[in-house]
């Protein structure tokens, strides 16, 4: 089960299925759309979905409260969180946001990390106007010109705005200002992982192969979405959205490693941020190792 309706980020799963990588591992893969990471994580916790692809910080929040979930592979190791507006509005750096209207969704993951972005960049929220609304209201506010920018994911909301307007969007990335927070990854039920280690290894082997193949031919990978779901979107923005996703797969520390090889430091930093800004209990610091594993990944060449 994916984290949301299908968009470019999801290309490797469709490409891997098309190429037969899952079938080669004895897996008959059924890809279901999601309705938000929290819902996907609940489905995995309840074992109504075998695996999920969802926001790992959201999973950490659930696991810290006792949900039986873990990540056998963190794919997006650099956060796609950003504040974005139309390229022609010339917002390229944080200080360009002064005096602007920013659309946010109260309580979502980006609005929780937003105060840290302001702190890191020396900005104050009082220097801009905040417009609150749900995810669709936020998009409509930028599309209609009621807001100059919104808090969104660099490869997701930017493409929705471009689909609606035909205009390019520029994201000011939180990660460029020292915010080390992981994002999407594979989610599995902790008990299921223990009882089905071989299946988890086969699933991660197929998914690793799918991601590596998709990185080598991003346009073909994005096109595989439309072959499976002709109404999933526009070819150009699915391709662009997936190309924007690829740089998020690694950090400088993992640039020479296969996908999913998240570092312990990146996970420690992510949990620290969630404790300070995301409402996660401080006891999560002692449980970090239960939130993820590299044990089910194919061994890197020479490693």
C-alpha positions, 0 to 999 in steps of 0.5 A, a space after each residue: 500500500 502506497 502513501 497516497 494517490 499515485 504520483 512520480 515518486 512511486 515509479 520504481 514499484 510499477 517499473 519493478 513489477 513491469 520488469 518482473 523483478 518481484 515475480 523473479 523473487 516469487 512475489 505476486 505484487 499488488 500495488 494499492 493507492 494510499 490515503 495518507 501515511 498514517 492510514 497505510 501504517 495502520 494497515 500494515 500494523 493490522 496486517 491488512 497490507 503486507 508492506 507499506 510505502 510511507 513516511 518513516 517519521 510518521 511510522 516512528 510516531 506510531 511505533 513510539 506509541 507501541 504500534 508494531 511497525 518498523 522499516 526494513 528499508 528507508 528510501 528517501 534519506 533526504 527530506 523533500 520538505 520545502 517551501 515552494 512558489 512559482 519560479 517567476 515570483 523569484 523566491 530562491 532563498 529563505 529571506 525572499 519569503 519576508 512579506 509573503 503569504 505562506 499556505 500551511 496545513 496545521 498539524 501536518 509533518 511540514 508545519 511541525 518542522 517549519 519552526 525549525 526551518 525558521 530558526 535555522 534560517 534566522 526568519 520569524 513567522 511574524 515576518 510573513 502572513 500565514 494562511 491555514 487550510 487543508 492540503 487541497 486548500 493550500 494548493 488552491 491558494 497558490 494556484 489562485 494567487 491567494 498565497 505566494 508559497 506553500 509548505 510541500 514536498 519538492 516532487 509532489 505538490 510542485 507537480 500538482 501545481 504545474 499540472 494545474 497551471 503549466 507554470 514551474 515551481 521553485 522549492 526552497 529545500 529544508 534539507 539545504 538548511 541543515 535539517 536532517 530528517 528521513 522521509 519515505 520508506 518501506 514499512 512492515 509489521 514487526 512481528 511479520 518481519 520476524 516470522 517471515 524474514 525470507 519474504 522480507 529479504 526477497 521483497 527488499 531485493 526486488 525493490 532494491 533492483 527496481 529502484 536501481 533500474 528506475 534510477 538508470 532509466 527514469 523516464 521509462 520508470 515513470 511511464 510504467 505508471 501510465 501503462 498500469 494506470 492510464 489515468 494516473 497523471 500527465 506523462 511530463 509531470 510524472 517523469 519530472 516528479 520522479 526525476 526530482 525524487 531520485 536525489 532524495 535517495 541518498 545523503 553525502 554519507 550514502 552516495 556510493 551505497 545502494 538504495 535503502 542503506 540509511 546511516 545510524 546517524 541519519 536515523 538518530 538525527 531524525 528521532 532527535 528532531 521528532 522528539 524536539 519538534 514532532 511531539 514524540 516522547 523522549 523515550 523514543 531515543 532508547 528505541 531508535 534501533 527498533 525503528 529500522 533495519 539494514 539486515 534484510 537488504 542485499 549486501 552491497 558489492 564488496 561489502 
